[in-house]
Amino acid sequence: MKKYLFLLFIVFTTVGFSQNPKKLLDQVAGKVKSYDNIYIEFEHKIDNEEANIHQANNGNATLKDDLYHFEYLGVEQFFDGDKIYMIVHEDEEVVIKQPNSEDDTTLTPSRMLTFYQKGFTYEMDIVQKVQGKKMQFVKLTPMDTESELKHVLVAINKKTKHIYRVIETGKDGTVTTYTINKFHTNQAISDSLFTFDRKVFEDKNYYISEPK
């Protein structure tokens, strides 16, 4: 369930709003693909009143074409176009794995832009001010009745034309919220951000796990 959302919250809208929510989301994806790279900083919150769970953490992500670099809860994860690398600094460990192209829920930049294109129904929801800014909400409801999701709300800033917040409501009462605090495009970044230098981590005596 959570894998869908990290991908939605970075999407940026294009000019103009349509009363057709699917068309609007397609415009959002098209705008994102026009950028050379994207950098975001976000807040991730999980709330469940019945279970008395309230958690909030911050993270950031950089994307360039199919490459990405993600930092969250002290863990770095990046994709170099071939393999996924997860670096757990606290445990001094690097886990290397192949992406699973057959898993529709795998977190990838391409799914970040297109996952909503199937499996959901769409409708325009309310227009509401969030922190003083007017937002157009779009509601996504899973077609799969067995889904853990009840629905997803996407808040679009009508002035700046970008997605500001994504709110996921689960059938178990868990509400997961992603809020974008910073959004930058076409930054000067080094390709080393998406490159794994094995020697660097061997010199640090990190344990490197790579399935054969």
Residue frames as a rotation matrix with the C-alpha (Angstrom) as fourth column:
MET 1
0.569 0.822 0.000 0.00
0.822 -0.569 0.000 0.00
0.000 0.000 -1.000 0.00
LYS 2
0.535 -0.385 -0.752 2.71
0.170 -0.823 0.542 2.48
-0.827 -0.418 -0.375 0.96
LYS 3
-0.407 -0.806 0.430 4.69
0.596 0.122 0.794 1.82
-0.692 0.579 0.430 -2.23
TYR 4
0.158 0.532 0.832 2.10
0.972 -0.233 -0.035 3.53
0.176 0.814 -0.553 -4.37
LEU 5
0.847 0.468 -0.252 2.27
0.517 -0.835 0.188 6.80
-0.122 -0.289 -0.949 -2.51
PHE 6
0.051 -0.877 -0.477 6.01
0.294 -0.443 0.847 7.67
-0.954 -0.183 0.235 -2.55
LEU 7
-0.625 -0.300 0.721 5.57
0.739 0.069 0.670 7.63
-0.251 0.951 0.179 -6.33
LEU 8
0.265 0.841 0.471 2.45
0.928 -0.355 0.112 9.92
0.262 0.408 -0.875 -6.48
PHE 9
0.649 0.212 -0.730 3.56
0.585 -0.754 0.301 12.76
-0.487 -0.622 -0.613 -4.25
ILE 10
-0.333 -0.864 -0.377 6.41
0.366 -0.487 0.793 14.02
-0.869 0.126 0.478 -6.51
VAL 11
-0.265 0.261 0.928 4.21
0.964 0.098 0.248 14.52
-0.026 0.960 -0.277 -9.61
PHE 12
-0.662 -0.089 -0.744 3.92
0.167 -0.986 -0.030 18.08
-0.731 -0.144 0.667 -10.97
THR 13
0.272 0.886 0.376 0.95
0.660 0.113 -0.743 19.50
-0.700 0.450 -0.554 -12.86
THR 14
-0.668 -0.417 0.616 0.86
0.743 -0.423 0.518 21.45
0.045 0.804 0.593 -16.09
VAL 15
-0.947 0.288 -0.145 -0.96
-0.269 -0.953 -0.137 24.67
-0.178 -0.091 0.980 -16.93
GLY 16
-0.356 0.903 -0.241 -4.71
-0.801 -0.162 0.577 24.73
0.482 0.398 0.780 -16.78
PHE 17
-0.771 0.200 0.604 -7.15
-0.317 0.703 -0.637 22.41
-0.552 -0.683 -0.479 -15.07
SER 18
-0.667 0.570 -0.480 -9.58
-0.369 0.307 0.877 20.06
0.647 0.762 0.005 -16.70
GLN 19
0.050 0.758 0.650 -12.86
-0.996 0.085 -0.023 18.83
-0.073 -0.646 0.760 -15.27
ASN 20
0.793 0.083 -0.604 -11.71
-0.235 0.956 -0.178 15.38
0.562 0.283 0.777 -16.43
PRO 21
0.708 -0.530 0.467 -9.56
-0.579 -0.057 0.813 14.09
-0.405 -0.846 -0.347 -13.51
LYS 22
0.575 -0.508 0.642 -7.88
0.536 0.826 0.174 11.38
-0.618 0.244 0.747 -15.61
LYS 23
0.634 -0.323 0.702 -6.85
0.582 -0.398 -0.709 13.93
0.508 0.859 -0.064 -18.21
LEU 24
0.799 -0.322 0.508 -5.47
-0.510 -0.811 0.288 16.16
0.320 -0.489 -0.812 -15.47
LEU 25
0.623 -0.576 0.529 -3.34
-0.242 0.502 0.831 13.34
-0.744 -0.645 0.173 -14.05
ASP 26
0.562 -0.420 0.713 -2.06
0.803 0.483 -0.349 12.52
-0.198 0.768 0.609 -17.54
GLN 27
0.716 -0.288 0.636 -1.02
0.081 -0.870 -0.486 16.17
0.693 0.400 -0.600 -17.89
VAL 28
0.797 -0.412 0.442 0.72
-0.556 -0.213 0.803 15.90
-0.236 -0.886 -0.399 -14.53
ALA 29
0.532 -0.594 0.603 2.79
0.362 0.804 0.472 12.93
-0.765 -0.033 0.643 -15.70
GLY 30
0.605 -0.277 0.747 3.63
0.752 -0.108 -0.650 14.62
0.261 0.955 0.143 -18.99
LYS 31
0.826 -0.289 0.484 4.94
-0.329 -0.944 -0.003 17.70
0.458 -0.156 -0.875 -17.20
VAL 32
0.682 -0.579 0.447 7.20
-0.352 0.275 0.895 15.63
-0.641 -0.767 -0.017 -14.94
LYS 33
0.509 -0.469 0.722 8.69
0.681 0.732 -0.004 13.82
-0.526 0.494 0.692 -17.91
SER 34
0.809 -0.167 0.563 9.68
0.352 -0.629 -0.693 17.14
0.470 0.759 -0.450 -19.46
TYR 35
0.797 -0.526 0.298 12.21
-0.596 -0.602 0.531 17.87
-0.100 -0.601 -0.793 -16.69
ASP 36
0.124 -0.860 -0.495 15.84
-0.498 0.377 -0.781 16.79
0.858 0.343 -0.381 -16.84
ASN 37
-0.608 -0.253 -0.753 15.75
0.475 0.644 -0.600 16.01
0.636 -0.722 -0.271 -13.11
ILE 38
0.389 0.779 0.492 13.62
-0.192 -0.453 0.870 16.61
0.901 -0.433 -0.027 -10.02
TYR 39
-0.760 -0.538 -0.366 14.57
0.284 0.233 -0.930 17.12
0.585 -0.810 -0.024 -6.37
ILE 40
0.278 0.886 0.371 11.99
-0.191 -0.327 0.925 17.07
0.941 -0.328 0.078 -3.57
GLU 41
-0.945 -0.324 0.033 11.91
-0.097 0.184 -0.978 17.26
0.311 -0.928 -0.206 0.20
PHE 42
-0.084 0.986 -0.143 8.84
-0.267 0.116 0.957 15.80
0.960 0.118 0.253 1.87
GLU 43
-0.605 0.050 0.794 7.14
-0.786 0.120 -0.607 14.97
-0.125 -0.992 -0.033 5.16
HIS 44
-0.409 0.434 -0.803 5.69
-0.158 0.833 0.531 11.49
0.899 0.344 -0.272 5.64
LYS 45
-0.575 0.302 0.760 3.02
-0.817 -0.153 -0.557 11.03
-0.052 -0.941 0.335 8.33
ILE 46
-0.547 0.466 -0.695 1.19
0.128 0.867 0.481 7.91
0.827 0.175 -0.534 9.49
ASP 47
-0.692 0.405 0.598 -1.87
-0.722 -0.391 -0.571 8.18
0.003 -0.827 0.563 11.73
ASN 48
-0.363 0.667 -0.651 -4.24
0.162 0.733 0.660 5.56
0.918 0.134 -0.374 13.12
GLU 49
-0.194 0.344 0.919 -6.53
-0.789 -0.611 0.062 6.83
0.582 -0.713 0.390 15.86
GLU 50
0.797 0.597 -0.094 -7.78
-0.445 0.685 0.577 3.42
0.409 -0.418 0.811 16.96
ALA 51
0.597 -0.656 -0.462 -4.24
0.647 0.734 -0.207 2.04
0.475 -0.175 0.863 17.33
ASN 52
0.920 -0.214 -0.328 -2.97
0.057 -0.756 0.652 5.37
-0.388 -0.619 -0.683 18.75
ILE 53
0.042 -0.904 0.426 -0.23
0.897 0.222 0.382 5.55
-0.440 0.366 0.820 16.11
HIS 54
0.984 0.157 -0.088 1.10
0.108 -0.907 -0.407 8.97
-0.144 0.391 -0.909 15.14
GLN 55
0.125 -0.986 0.111 4.44
0.668 0.166 0.726 9.18
-0.734 -0.017 0.679 13.33
ALA 56
0.990 0.106 -0.091 6.08
0.008 -0.691 -0.722 11.90
-0.140 0.715 -0.685 11.23
ASN 57
0.124 -0.985 0.117 9.43
0.490 0.164 0.856 11.80
-0.863 -0.049 0.503 9.41
ASN 58
0.628 0.011 -0.778 11.16
-0.517 -0.741 -0.428 13.76
-0.581 0.671 -0.460 6.65
GLY 59
0.142 -0.599 0.788 12.96
0.572 0.699 0.429 12.57
-0.808 0.389 0.442 3.53
ASN 60
0.181 -0.096 -0.979 14.22
-0.660 -0.749 -0.049 13.66
-0.729 0.655 -0.199 0.13
ALA 61
0.287 -0.068 0.956 14.54
0.545 0.832 -0.104 12.21
-0.788 0.550 0.276 -3.36
THR 62
-0.178 -0.371 -0.912 16.32
-0.661 -0.641 0.390 13.06
-0.729 0.672 -0.131 -6.62
LEU 63
0.355 0.356 0.865 15.15
0.385 0.787 -0.482 11.63
-0.852 0.503 0.142 -9.96
LYS 64
-0.180 -0.398 -0.900 16.70
-0.760 -0.525 0.384 11.74
-0.625 0.753 -0.208 -13.41
ASP 65
-0.287 0.228 -0.930 15.05
-0.773 0.519 0.365 9.72
0.566 0.824 0.027 -16.19
ASP 66
0.562 0.508 -0.653 14.83
-0.095 0.823 0.559 6.18
0.822 -0.252 0.511 -14.72
LEU 67
-0.403 -0.790 -0.462 17.52
0.492 0.239 -0.837 6.85
0.772 -0.565 0.292 -12.11
TYR 68
0.618 0.576 0.534 16.72
-0.143 -0.586 0.798 7.86
0.773 -0.570 -0.280 -8.54
HIS 69
-0.615 -0.721 -0.318 18.36
0.317 0.144 -0.937 8.53
0.722 -0.678 0.140 -5.19
PHE 70
0.412 0.894 0.176 16.19
-0.060 -0.166 0.984 8.39
0.909 -0.416 -0.015 -2.06
GLU 71
-0.769 -0.632 -0.094 17.03
0.083 0.047 -0.995 9.22
0.634 -0.773 0.017 1.58
TYR 72
0.245 0.896 0.371 14.63
-0.556 -0.183 0.811 8.36
0.794 -0.405 0.453 4.41
LEU 73
0.934 0.190 0.304 15.06
-0.355 0.366 0.860 7.38
0.052 -0.911 0.409 8.06
GLY 74
0.297 -0.921 0.251 18.82
-0.682 -0.020 0.731 7.23
-0.669 -0.389 -0.634 7.76
VAL 75
0.042 -0.222 0.974 18.74
0.451 0.874 0.179 4.88
-0.891 0.432 0.136 4.78
GLU 76
-0.246 -0.158 -0.956 19.94
-0.752 -0.591 0.291 5.72
-0.611 0.791 0.027 1.27
GLN 77
0.061 0.235 0.970 18.48
0.442 0.865 -0.238 3.88
-0.895 0.443 -0.051 -1.69
PHE 78
0.024 -0.030 -0.999 19.32
-0.714 -0.700 0.004 4.48
-0.700 0.713 -0.038 -5.33
PHE 79
0.587 0.237 0.774 18.93
0.374 0.769 -0.519 2.89
-0.718 0.594 0.362 -8.76
ASP 80
-0.242 -0.821 -0.517 21.73
-0.246 -0.464 0.851 3.14
-0.939 0.333 -0.090 -11.34
GLY 81
0.063 0.355 -0.933 19.70
-0.991 -0.085 -0.100 1.82
-0.115 0.931 0.346 -14.25
ASP 82
-0.253 -0.231 -0.940 20.67
-0.438 0.893 -0.102 -1.79
0.863 0.386 -0.327 -13.55
LYS 83
-0.303 0.057 -0.951 20.60
0.688 0.704 -0.177 -2.54
0.660 -0.708 -0.253 -9.84
ILE 84
0.644 0.526 0.556 19.06
-0.119 -0.649 0.752 -1.13
0.755 -0.551 -0.355 -6.66
TYR 85
-0.430 -0.834 -0.346 21.42
0.416 0.157 -0.896 -0.23
0.801 -0.529 0.280 -3.81
MET 86
0.746 0.628 0.224 20.22
0.031 -0.368 0.929 0.21
0.666 -0.686 -0.293 -0.21
ILE 87
-0.360 -0.933 -0.019 22.79
0.225 -0.067 -0.972 1.66
0.905 -0.354 0.234 2.19
VAL 88
0.805 0.566 -0.177 22.04
0.257 -0.063 0.964 1.31
0.534 -0.822 -0.196 5.91
HIS 89
0.060 -0.880 0.471 24.68
-0.292 -0.467 -0.835 3.46
0.955 -0.088 -0.285 7.57
GLU 90
0.349 0.125 0.929 23.67
-0.930 -0.073 0.359 2.57
0.112 -0.989 0.091 11.12
ASP 91
0.828 0.010 0.561 24.31
-0.158 0.963 0.217 -1.11
-0.538 -0.268 0.799 10.42
GLU 92
-0.111 -0.901 -0.419 27.25
-0.749 -0.201 0.631 -0.41
-0.653 0.384 -0.653 8.09
GLU 93
-0.339 0.129 0.932 25.62
0.381 0.925 0.011 -2.55
-0.860 0.358 -0.363 5.42
VAL 94
-0.459 0.231 -0.858 24.91
-0.810 -0.506 0.297 -2.31
-0.365 0.831 0.419 1.69
VAL 95
-0.133 0.505 0.853 22.19
0.223 0.854 -0.471 -4.48
-0.966 0.127 -0.226 0.12
ILE 96
-0.645 -0.134 -0.752 22.30
-0.671 -0.371 0.642 -4.84
-0.365 0.919 0.150 -3.68
LYS 97
-0.286 0.600 0.747 19.41
0.300 0.796 -0.525 -6.35
-0.910 0.074 -0.408 -5.63
GLN 98
-0.944 0.074 0.321 17.88
0.312 -0.105 0.944 -6.54
0.104 0.992 0.076 -9.07
PRO 99
-0.578 0.812 -0.081 14.60
-0.734 -0.561 -0.384 -4.68
-0.357 -0.163 0.920 -9.66
ASN 100
-0.656 0.453 0.604 11.59
0.411 0.885 -0.218 -6.93
-0.633 0.105 -0.767 -10.11
SER 101
-0.908 0.254 -0.332 9.99
-0.415 -0.636 0.650 -5.82
-0.046 0.729 0.683 -13.37
GLU 102
-0.601 0.710 -0.366 7.15
0.251 0.603 0.758 -8.32
0.759 0.364 -0.540 -12.92
ASP 103
-0.386 0.435 -0.814 6.00
0.909 0.027 -0.416 -6.81
-0.159 -0.900 -0.406 -9.63
ASP 104
0.058 0.508 0.860 3.45
0.658 -0.667 0.350 -4.07
0.751 0.545 -0.372 -10.33
THR 105
0.936 0.331 -0.116 3.96
0.294 -0.559 0.775 -2.61
0.192 -0.760 -0.621 -6.84
THR 106
0.104 -0.977 -0.187 7.74
0.988 0.079 0.133 -2.21
-0.115 -0.199 0.973 -7.15
LEU 107
0.665 0.087 -0.742 8.86
0.231 -0.969 0.093 1.33
-0.710 -0.233 -0.664 -6.46
THR 108
-0.295 -0.745 0.598 10.31
0.901 -0.009 0.433 2.73
-0.317 0.667 0.674 -9.69
PRO 109
-0.711 -0.011 -0.703 10.40
-0.052 -0.996 0.069 6.20
-0.701 0.086 0.708 -11.25
SER 110
-0.907 0.401 -0.127 8.32
-0.130 0.020 0.991 5.00
0.401 0.916 0.034 -14.20
ARG 111
-0.274 0.839 -0.469 5.56
0.817 0.461 0.346 3.80
0.507 -0.289 -0.812 -11.88
MET 112
-0.588 -0.007 -0.809 5.82
0.578 -0.703 -0.414 7.09
-0.565 -0.711 0.418 -10.05
LEU 113
-0.807 0.184 -0.560 4.35
-0.425 -0.840 0.336 8.71
-0.409 0.510 0.757 -13.13
THR 114
-0.571 0.517 -0.637 1.97
-0.642 0.202 0.740 6.08
0.511 0.832 0.217 -14.43
PHE 115
-0.986 0.129 -0.102 0.65
0.163 0.854 -0.494 3.80
0.024 -0.504 -0.863 -11.68
TYR 116
-0.495 0.846 -0.200 -2.69
-0.138 -0.304 -0.943 5.64
-0.858 -0.439 0.267 -11.50
GLN 117
-0.551 0.255 -0.795 -3.38
-0.829 -0.276 0.486 5.02
-0.095 0.927 0.363 -15.18
LYS 118
-0.178 0.577 -0.797 -4.96
-0.281 0.747 0.603 1.67
0.943 0.331 0.029 -14.42
GLY 119
-0.496 0.017 -0.868 -6.73
0.630 0.695 -0.347 0.14
0.597 -0.719 -0.356 -11.47
PHE 120
-0.759 0.233 -0.608 -8.50
0.407 -0.559 -0.722 3.28
-0.508 -0.796 0.329 -10.23
THR 121
0.232 0.769 0.595 -11.63
0.908 -0.391 0.152 5.29
0.350 0.505 -0.789 -10.84
TYR 122
-0.785 -0.612 -0.096 -11.26
0.617 -0.761 -0.201 9.06
0.050 -0.217 0.975 -10.69
GLU 123
0.391 0.876 0.283 -13.35
0.824 -0.470 0.317 12.03
0.410 0.109 -0.905 -9.66
MET 124
-0.422 -0.429 0.798 -12.80
0.040 -0.889 -0.457 15.68
0.906 -0.161 0.392 -8.90
ASP 125
-0.075 0.349 -0.934 -13.20
0.973 0.230 0.008 16.28
0.217 -0.908 -0.357 -5.17
ILE 126
0.754 0.473 -0.455 -13.44
0.605 -0.771 0.200 19.49
-0.256 -0.426 -0.867 -3.15
VAL 127
0.048 -0.716 0.696 -11.55
0.382 -0.631 -0.675 22.75
0.923 0.298 0.243 -3.62
GLN 128
0.882 0.232 -0.410 -10.15
0.442 -0.108 0.890 23.70
0.162 -0.967 -0.198 -0.23
LYS 129
0.517 -0.728 0.450 -7.52
-0.576 -0.685 -0.446 25.98
0.633 -0.028 -0.774 1.29
VAL 130
0.765 -0.424 -0.485 -4.54
0.612 0.712 0.343 24.19
0.200 -0.559 0.804 2.82
GLN 131
-0.039 -0.772 -0.635 -2.18
0.838 -0.371 0.400 26.42
-0.545 -0.516 0.661 4.82
GLY 132
0.040 0.173 -0.984 -3.66
-0.044 -0.984 -0.175 29.44
-0.998 0.051 -0.032 3.08
LYS 133
-0.764 -0.346 -0.545 -3.29
-0.551 -0.089 0.829 28.03
-0.336 0.934 -0.123 -0.44
LYS 134
0.294 0.952 -0.088 -6.24
-0.831 0.208 -0.516 26.94
-0.473 0.225 0.852 -2.60
MET 135
-0.794 -0.561 0.236 -6.05
-0.426 0.789 0.441 23.25
-0.433 0.250 -0.866 -3.56
GLN 136
0.220 0.779 -0.587 -8.02
-0.947 0.316 0.065 21.15
0.236 0.541 0.807 -6.03
PHE 137
-0.370 -0.287 0.883 -8.41
-0.601 0.800 0.009 17.62
-0.709 -0.527 -0.468 -4.67
VAL 138
-0.030 0.318 -0.948 -8.67
-0.854 0.484 0.190 14.61
0.519 0.815 0.258 -6.99
LYS 139
0.125 0.186 0.975 -10.00
-0.803 0.596 -0.010 11.36
-0.583 -0.781 0.224 -5.55
LEU 140
-0.347 -0.293 -0.891 -8.71
-0.747 0.660 0.074 7.94
0.567 0.691 -0.448 -6.70
THR 141
0.263 0.504 0.823 -10.63
-0.847 0.529 -0.053 4.81
-0.462 -0.682 0.566 -5.72
PRO 142
-0.775 -0.623 0.109 -9.19
-0.508 0.715 0.481 1.31
-0.377 0.317 -0.870 -6.34
MET 143
-0.009 0.747 -0.665 -11.20
-0.898 0.286 0.334 -0.90
0.439 0.600 0.668 -8.68
ASP 144
-0.416 -0.251 -0.874 -9.92
0.036 0.956 -0.292 -3.99
0.908 -0.153 -0.389 -6.87
THR 145
0.544 0.741 0.393 -12.33
-0.408 -0.176 0.896 -4.67
0.733 -0.648 0.206 -4.01
GLU 146
0.755 -0.340 -0.561 -9.57
0.604 0.694 0.393 -6.64
0.255 -0.635 0.729 -2.25
SER 147
-0.027 -0.806 0.591 -7.25
0.284 -0.573 -0.769 -3.61
0.959 0.147 0.244 -2.16
GLU 148
-0.243 -0.165 -0.956 -6.01
0.969 0.000 -0.247 -2.43
0.041 -0.986 0.160 1.24
LEU 149
-0.988 -0.154 -0.031 -6.72
0.153 -0.987 0.046 1.11
-0.037 0.040 0.998 0.07
LYS 150
-0.045 0.984 -0.174 -10.05
0.684 -0.097 -0.723 2.81
-0.728 -0.152 -0.669 0.61
HIS 151
0.829 0.211 0.518 -9.11
0.542 -0.528 -0.654 5.84
0.136 0.823 -0.552 -1.48
VAL 152
-0.309 -0.926 -0.215 -6.35
0.907 -0.356 0.226 8.36
-0.286 -0.125 0.950 -2.26
LEU 153
0.849 0.512 -0.132 -6.73
0.462 -0.840 -0.283 12.14
-0.256 0.179 -0.950 -2.32
VAL 154
-0.235 -0.910 0.341 -4.29
0.972 -0.220 0.081 14.25
0.001 0.351 0.937 -4.35
ALA 155
0.592 0.402 -0.698 -4.14
0.498 -0.864 -0.076 17.98
-0.634 -0.303 -0.712 -3.51
ILE 156
-0.073 -0.557 0.827 -3.12
0.983 -0.181 -0.036 20.22
0.169 0.811 0.561 -6.42
ASN 157
-0.253 -0.116 -0.960 -2.05
0.451 -0.893 -0.011 23.83
-0.856 -0.435 0.279 -5.87
LYS 158
0.537 0.600 0.593 -4.07
0.791 -0.113 -0.601 25.81
-0.294 0.792 -0.535 -8.43
LYS 159
0.889 -0.240 -0.391 -1.69
-0.268 -0.963 -0.018 28.77
-0.372 0.121 -0.920 -8.33
THR 160
-0.035 -0.997 -0.075 1.67
-0.784 -0.020 0.620 27.03
-0.620 0.080 -0.781 -8.67
LYS 161
0.568 0.376 -0.732 0.27
-0.789 0.501 -0.355 24.09
0.233 0.780 0.581 -10.65
HIS 162
-0.489 -0.695 -0.527 1.88
-0.471 0.719 -0.511 21.29
0.734 -0.001 -0.679 -8.62
ILE 163
0.448 0.592 -0.670 0.82
0.222 0.652 0.725 18.51
0.866 -0.473 0.161 -6.30
TYR 164
-0.053 -0.399 0.915 1.22
-0.736 -0.604 -0.306 19.65
0.675 -0.690 -0.262 -2.72
ARG 165
-0.482 -0.026 0.876 -0.11
-0.791 0.442 -0.422 16.72
-0.377 -0.897 -0.233 -0.74
VAL 166
-0.295 0.411 -0.862 -1.21
-0.421 0.754 0.504 13.09
0.858 0.511 -0.049 -1.12
ILE 167
-0.379 0.276 0.883 -3.50
-0.898 0.120 -0.423 11.51
-0.223 -0.953 0.203 1.48
GLU 168
-0.511 0.160 -0.845 -3.97
-0.306 0.884 0.353 7.75
0.803 0.439 -0.403 1.51
THR 169
-0.107 0.551 0.828 -6.78
-0.984 0.062 -0.169 6.25
-0.144 -0.832 0.536 3.58
GLY 170
-0.847 -0.259 -0.464 -6.61
-0.334 0.939 0.086 2.51
0.413 0.228 -0.882 4.26
LYS 171
0.089 0.936 -0.341 -9.50
-0.209 0.352 0.912 0.22
0.974 -0.010 0.227 5.07
ASP 172
-0.001 -0.169 -0.986 -7.89
0.840 0.535 -0.092 -0.40
0.543 -0.828 0.141 8.46
GLY 173
0.861 0.434 -0.266 -8.25
0.509 -0.725 0.464 3.28
0.009 -0.535 -0.845 9.35
THR 174
-0.015 -0.943 -0.333 -4.60
0.707 -0.245 0.663 4.19
-0.707 -0.225 0.670 8.72
VAL 175
0.965 0.254 0.059 -4.14
0.231 -0.731 -0.642 7.59
-0.119 0.634 -0.764 7.09
THR 176
0.020 -0.998 0.063 -0.78
0.826 0.052 0.562 8.14
-0.564 0.041 0.825 5.36
THR 177
0.931 0.334 -0.146 0.03
0.237 -0.860 -0.452 11.69
-0.276 0.387 -0.880 4.29
TYR 178
-0.122 -0.954 0.272 2.86
0.962 -0.046 0.270 12.93
-0.245 0.295 0.924 2.09
THR 179
0.875 0.353 -0.331 3.45
0.296 -0.932 -0.209 16.68
-0.383 0.085 -0.920 1.95
ILE 180
0.226 -0.805 0.549 5.97
0.895 -0.051 -0.443 18.26
0.385 0.591 0.709 -0.42
ASN 181
0.596 -0.096 -0.797 7.96
0.506 -0.726 0.466 20.99
-0.624 -0.681 -0.384 1.31
LYS 182
-0.059 -0.637 -0.769 10.47
-0.518 -0.639 0.569 21.68
-0.853 0.432 -0.293 -1.49
PHE 183
0.574 0.242 0.782 10.30
0.529 0.620 -0.580 20.98
-0.625 0.747 0.228 -5.22
HIS 184
0.137 -0.611 -0.780 13.17
-0.562 -0.696 0.447 21.88
-0.816 0.377 -0.439 -7.57
THR 185
0.830 0.158 0.534 13.77
0.319 0.651 -0.688 20.94
-0.457 0.742 0.490 -11.19
ASN 186
0.767 -0.526 0.368 16.70
0.385 -0.082 -0.919 20.86
0.513 0.847 0.139 -13.61
GLN 187
0.858 -0.505 0.095 19.36
-0.345 -0.429 0.835 21.16
-0.381 -0.749 -0.542 -10.89
ALA 188
0.239 -0.873 -0.426 23.10
-0.747 0.115 -0.655 20.76
0.621 0.474 -0.624 -11.45
ILE 189
0.692 0.027 0.721 23.69
-0.565 0.642 0.518 17.24
-0.449 -0.766 0.460 -10.15
SER 190
-0.365 -0.894 -0.260 26.52
-0.920 0.305 0.245 14.75
-0.139 0.329 -0.934 -10.55
ASP 191
0.310 0.436 -0.845 26.00
-0.616 0.769 0.171 11.31
0.724 0.468 0.507 -12.07
SER 192
-0.714 -0.635 -0.295 27.94
-0.153 0.552 -0.819 9.98
0.683 -0.540 -0.491 -9.06
LEU 193
-0.466 0.637 0.614 24.70
-0.872 -0.210 -0.443 10.42
-0.153 -0.741 0.653 -7.10
PHE 194
0.655 0.755 -0.033 23.40
-0.735 0.625 -0.263 7.33
-0.178 0.196 0.964 -8.93
THR 195
0.339 -0.648 -0.682 26.69
-0.412 0.550 -0.727 5.40
0.846 0.527 -0.081 -9.00
PHE 196
0.982 -0.016 0.187 27.84
-0.159 0.455 0.876 2.76
-0.099 -0.891 0.444 -6.52
ASP 197
0.203 -0.976 -0.081 31.56
-0.686 -0.083 -0.723 2.88
0.699 0.203 -0.686 -5.72
ARG 198
0.794 0.179 -0.581 32.22
0.143 0.874 0.465 -0.51
0.591 -0.452 0.668 -4.12
LYS 199
-0.123 -0.960 -0.252 35.75
0.608 0.128 -0.784 0.40
0.784 -0.250 0.568 -3.01
VAL 200
-0.373 0.044 0.927 34.49
-0.476 -0.866 -0.151 3.31
0.796 -0.497 0.344 -0.91
PHE 201
0.552 0.699 0.455 32.33
-0.764 0.205 0.612 1.00
0.335 -0.685 0.647 1.18
GLU 202
0.687 -0.427 -0.588 34.89
0.405 0.897 -0.178 -1.79
0.603 -0.116 0.789 1.29
ASP 203
-0.385 -0.874 0.297 37.37
0.243 -0.407 -0.881 0.71
0.890 -0.266 0.369 2.71
LYS 204
-0.261 0.395 0.881 34.78
-0.824 -0.566 0.010 1.61
0.503 -0.723 0.473 5.37
ASN 205
-0.987 -0.161 0.006 34.37
-0.148 0.891 -0.430 -2.12
0.063 -0.426 -0.903 6.19
TYR 206
-0.124 0.992 0.026 30.68
-0.934 -0.108 -0.341 -2.08
-0.336 -0.067 0.940 5.27
TYR 207
-0.543 0.089 0.835 29.13
0.123 0.992 -0.026 -5.52
-0.831 0.089 -0.550 4.79
ILE 208
-0.447 0.353 -0.822 27.99
-0.865 -0.404 0.297 -5.81
-0.227 0.844 0.486 1.16
SER 209
-0.336 0.482 0.809 25.16
0.058 0.868 -0.493 -8.25
-0.940 -0.119 -0.319 0.45
GLU 210
-0.202 0.243 -0.949 24.59
-0.940 -0.319 0.118 -9.14
-0.274 0.916 0.293 -3.19
PRO 211
0.417 0.434 0.799 22.63
-0.241 0.900 -0.363 -12.27
-0.877 -0.041 0.479 -4.17
LYS 212
-0.702 -0.702 0.123 24.26
-0.134 0.300 0.944 -14.35
-0.700 0.646 -0.305 -6.90
